[in-house]
Amino acid sequence: MDLNLLELSEDDQIFRERVRTFYEENLTPEFRKAAKLTTWAFSEFEYGQKWQKIRNSNGFGAPYWPAEYGGTEWTTTQKLIWEIETAEAHPPEIMRTARDYVAPCIMKFGTPEQKEKYLPKIISGDDWWAQGYSEPGAGSDLAALKLSAVSDGDHYVLNGSKIWTTFAQFANRIFLLARTANMDRKQKGISFLLFDMDTPGIEVRPIINIANEHEFNEIFFTDVRIPKSSVLGEEHEGWAVARYLLLFEHGFRIVQTTAELRRRAGWVREIAGLEADGAGGTLLDDPDFTRRLGLLEIGVEAVDFASGQIIELTDSGGTPGWEAELLNIRCRELDQALTELAKEAVGLYAAPDQKASRYVVSDVDPIGPDHALTPMPIFLAQRGATIAGGTPEIHRNNIARHIFKKKRP
């Protein structure tokens, strides 16, 4: 969304300057480089961790949290300003599974002791959480999970595995779903558990993705003993917590996602202006390229407009519904198409694997121009968006069920 299209009050203008000043004063060249070299979900971990600490010390640790837990009481317009200015500034991508996903669940379902133990260290950046949902036989059909948590007095004993756990190699805590009972429906008998990653019996094995990045992992649990106080919400009723979390994973980031899409489109346009068209001009002089880019930019404008409705809903106390899932699908499609266009724009420079040059601190010079260093790994990594967080088919089924249910007499 273009802030120039909003009627900003004097307070909003002051707020916008405050946000801009924060980025100008804290977003060092080191942080900017970490963001620029990000190829999938998160920047190099140490820079993301440092950035969360800086955000929190300046009052921006968790803007969407309630004020009682350290969040803000921003207006809808101020939240829009924050997301737009953040996308423009392009800081390092922070590992957000704790702050944006599990923290709201702890606020809603947690005991006073759990809230006191976990929330302060999430917002401060001292704790980092892995998300243990998918299993080798339970991805989009998450209720088919088989990780067992067998009761043993005041403890559970866990055996099984989780897969596609992003940045688990850096996490010191994990939240996951485990089967604590076999009941008449597979969604029943599942519990939502919180515990430490250094618990004996946990093994993390890396999964290197097609872009040659180590962001995913498989985690194995062998006779892992955790106290029953680790349950978030009711025992055997973890599916309700999981569904609540997915509302935030698929919905509350939609405004941030659309703001990032706008930046992504600008990135592709910038690359096109640096690449020759073979006829004495740049790719911006190529009618076919600009036509394709223009269509995608129109798509970005459309989802950006729709995202404003989502943030108004959440600002009034609601939770994102099927509309957010629909936008989530469209945003993935647009992001994949934009990264494909960027990859095509740099031509043969997309071919070499230059992982060694993609660290903030590196003594390996890139092959070709700097702007050609990341389009290919970003393109490859974004292929995973087809299934990450649930396949589009699953989301479409959720949308259809919701609409049909509302239309029933």
N, C-alpha and C positions, 0 to 999 in steps of 0.2 A: 504494500500500500504506500502511496506517495503521501508523505506527511503534509505536503503543500495543499493536498485536497481536504485536509482536516481543518476545521475552525478551532485553532488552539487558543485557549484562554491564556491570560498572563501567567497563571500558575503552571499551565502545561508547558509554556515556552521556557519558564524557569527550570522546570523539571527536565526538559529536553537538553538544555545547556548543562545541567548537572550530569546527565548521562554522558554527553559528549566529552565533558571535561574529565570524567572518570576514565574514559577510554584513552583520551589524549595523554593523560598523566601516567597511566599504568600499562598500556599496551606497548611494551618495548619491542624493538626489532626482533629480539629472540622469540617473544610470544607470537609476533606476526609471522615469522618464518615457520614456527610450529604449526600454525593454522594453515598456512599456504601448502605445506607438505602433507596435510592430512588426506588420506586416500579412501578411507571408509567411514567408520562411525566416530572415532575419537582420535585426538592428536596423541603424540608421544605422551605416555602416562605422566612423567614427572612434570611436564609443562601444564597438563590439565589439572594436576593436583595443586601446583603452585597457584594457578589461576583461580581455582575455587577458593583458596585461602584469601587471595587478594579481594575477590568479589565479596566474601563474607565480612572482611574487615572494613569494607566500605559501605556495608548495609545492603548489598545486592546478592547475598548468599543464596536465597531461595525466594524470589519475588512472588511466587504463586502460593507460598505457604501462608497460613493464617498468622497474624501478628503475634499471637500468644506463643508460637513456636519459633519465632525469629524471622518471620516473613514480613510482608508489607501489606498496606491497605490501599494499594494503588487503584485508581479509577480505570475504567475500560480504556480510555484514551491513553493513559499513562502506560498501561501494559502494551498497547500497540506501539507507542513511542519506544519503549524498551526493546521490543523485538525487532523493530525496523532499524534502530540505531545499532543494535548488536549485530545484525546481519551486515550492515554497512561497515562496521568496524572490523568484523571477522576475527574474533578472538579464538584461542584454541578451543577445540571441542572437548567438553568435559564428559567423563564417564558418568552418565546421569541415571543409571538404574536405581541408585539409592535415593537421590534427591527428588527425582520426578516420579518414580514408580512405587517403590516400597514405602517411602515415607508417608504418603497420603493414606496408605493402608494401615500403617502403625498408628497414625492419628485417629483413624476410625475404629479399628478393631483392637488396638493394643491396650494392655493394662497400663496403669500409671507407672509401674516399674519399667515396662518396656519402653514407654515414651521417654522416660527420664534417661534410660540407659543408651538408647540408640539415636534419637533425633538430634541432640546437640553435636554429636560427633559426625553426623551426616552433613549438616549444614556448614560445619567448620572445615570440612575436607580432611579430617583425621581418619575417618572410616570410609572404605570403598567396598561396595557389595557386588558380588556376582549374582546372576539370575539363573536359578536352576529349574527350568521348565522343560525344554525339549529332551527327549530320549531317542535312542536309535529307532525305537518302534512307536514313538509318540511325539509327533511334531505338530502339525495342524490339528490332529485328533489328540489333543493334549490329555483328555480324560482316560486315554488308553495307557497311561504311564504305569510302570511296574516297579519303580524304586520302592522298596519295602521299608517300613518303619515298624518293627515288631516291639510290642510293649514288653518291658522287663523291669517291673517295679516302678520306680520313679523316672525311668529312662526309656528311650527308644533305642533300638539297634538297627542301623541303616545298612542295607546292602543293595547294590545296583549301580547305575551310572546315569549321568546327564551329558548332553552333547550341545555343541554350538554355544557354550558359555563364554560370552565376550569378555575379554580382559580378566578372566579368572586368575591368570598368573600374577596379577597385581592386587587382587581383592583380599582383604583380611576378614571379611564376613560374607555370608551367602544366605539368600532366601530361596526356598525351593518348595516344591510340591512332592509329597510322598504318600504312598498308600498305607494307611494305618488300620484299615479294616476292609473286608470284602462284603459289599452290600448288594441290594437288588439292582441298583443302577451304578454304572461305572463312575458317574460324577460324585457319588457318595462314597464315604470312607477315605477321602483324601484330606490330608492336613497340610496346613501352610506353616513351614518351620523356619526359624531364624537361629543361626548359630555361627561359630567362628570357623574360619578356614584352616586354622592350625590344629583342629581336633584330630587326634590320632585315627588313622585309617583312611584319610583322604589323599588321593593321588590325582594330580593335574597333568594331563598329557596335551601337548600342543597340536593344533590342526592348522597347517599352513594353507592359506587360501590361494586362489588362482592368481592373485596379484603379488604372490610371494610375501604376504604379510602374516604375522602371527597375531591375530586378534581373537580367533576362536580356540576353544579347548574342549576336550572331553574330560569329565571328572568321574573317578571311580570311588565308590564308597564300600569299604570292606569292614564289617563289624564296627561301624562308627557309632559310639555311644553319645547321645545328647540328652540333656534333661527334658522332661515333659513341659517345663516352663518355657521351652523354646517355641511352643505352639502359639501362633498368632490367630486370635479368634477362637472359635470352638473346635474341639477335637472332632475329626471326621467331616468338618464343614468347611474345609479349605477352599472348595470350589467357589464359594461365595466371595472369598477374599480375592481369589485369582481373577474372577470376573470384574470385580471392582478395580483391580490393578489395570486390567486391559483397557478400561475406560480412559485411564490416564495415558497409557502407552499409545493408544490409537487416537486419542482426542485432544488432550491438553497441549500437545506439542504441535498441533496443526498450524497455529499462527507462526510459530518459530520456523516450521518446515516451509511454509509458503514464503516467508521472508528470505530464507536461505535459497529457495528456488529462484527468487528474483536476483539474488547475488550470483547464483550459478549461471543464469542467462546472461548477466553482464560479463561474467568470466569468459563464456564462449564468444561473445561479441568482441571482447578485448583480444582474444587469441586470433579470431578471424581478421582483425585489423592489423595483425603482425605477420600473417602468413600470405605469401604471394599467390595470386590466382593463375600465374603462368602467362598472363597477357599484359604485364606491366603494371597491374594494380594489386589490390589485396582481395581476400575472399569476400570482403564486404562489397566488392564490385561485381561479384558473381551472382547473377539473378537467381540461380537455383539454390545456392547456399543461403542467400538472404531470405528467400521465400520460406525455406524450411525453418530457419531460425525465427522468422517472424511469426509463423504459425505457433511455434512453441512459446514464444513470448506472449501471444494472445492467450494461450492456455494458462500461463503463469498468472496473468492479470485476472483471469476468471476465478481461479482457486484462491487467489489473494483476496479478492472481493468477498468470496463466500466465507473465508476464514474469520472475517470480522464478525459474522453472525455467531460463530462458535464461541468466540471470546466474550461476546455479550451474554450468551447463555450461561457460561461458567461464572461470569462476574456477578450474575444475579442469583447465584447459588445452585444452579443446575449442573448436571454432568453431561458430557458430550454423548450424543446418541448415534443413530445410524448415519446421520449426515456427516459426522466426523469420519466414519469408516469409509464412506463414499469418497470424501476428499482425500483420505489416506491412499486409496487406490489410485486416484488420478494423479496425486503428487508423485507417487512412485513411477508411474508411466512417464510423466514429464521429465523427471530427473534422469531416468534411464536414456530417454531420447536426447536430452541435452548433453549427457556425457558421451554418447555415441557421436554426436556432431563434433564435440571437442576433439575426440580421438581422430576422427577423419580429417579435421583441420590441420593437425600437425604432421600428417602423412607418415613418411618412413621413420621419423624421429620417435614415433610411438612404439617401434619394434623392439629396441633394446630393453632388457631388464636392468633398471638402474636403482635397485633398492639401496645400494651402498651410498648413493648420492642423495637419498631422501631423508636423511637424518638432520636434525638441527645442527649438530656438530658432526661434520664429515670432512675428511681430507680427500675425498674422491670427487673430481670435477664431473659435472654432467656432460653427456654427449649431446651436442646441439644446444639450442637456446634454452634458457631457464624455463620459459613458459611451456616447453614441450616435455618437461620432466614428469608431470603428474597426469596428463589426460588419459593415458593408457591404463595405469593402475586404478584410477578412479572409475574408468569405464568398466574394467573387469570386476572391481569390488561391487559396483552397483548392480551387477547381474544378480547378486544375492538378495537384492531388494524384492525380487520376485517371490521369495518365500519367507524372508525375515519377518517375524512378528505375525505369521499366519499368511497363507497364500491368498491371492485375490479371490480365488474361488470360495474359500472359507468366508471371507469378508462379504462377498456377494450373497452367500447363503444367509449370513446373519442379517443383512439388510432386508432380504426378501422375507425372512421370518418375521422381522419386526413390522414391516409394512403390512403383510397379510394379517398379522395378529391384530393390528389396529383397525383393519377394515372389517373384521368379523362383527356380526350383529350382537 
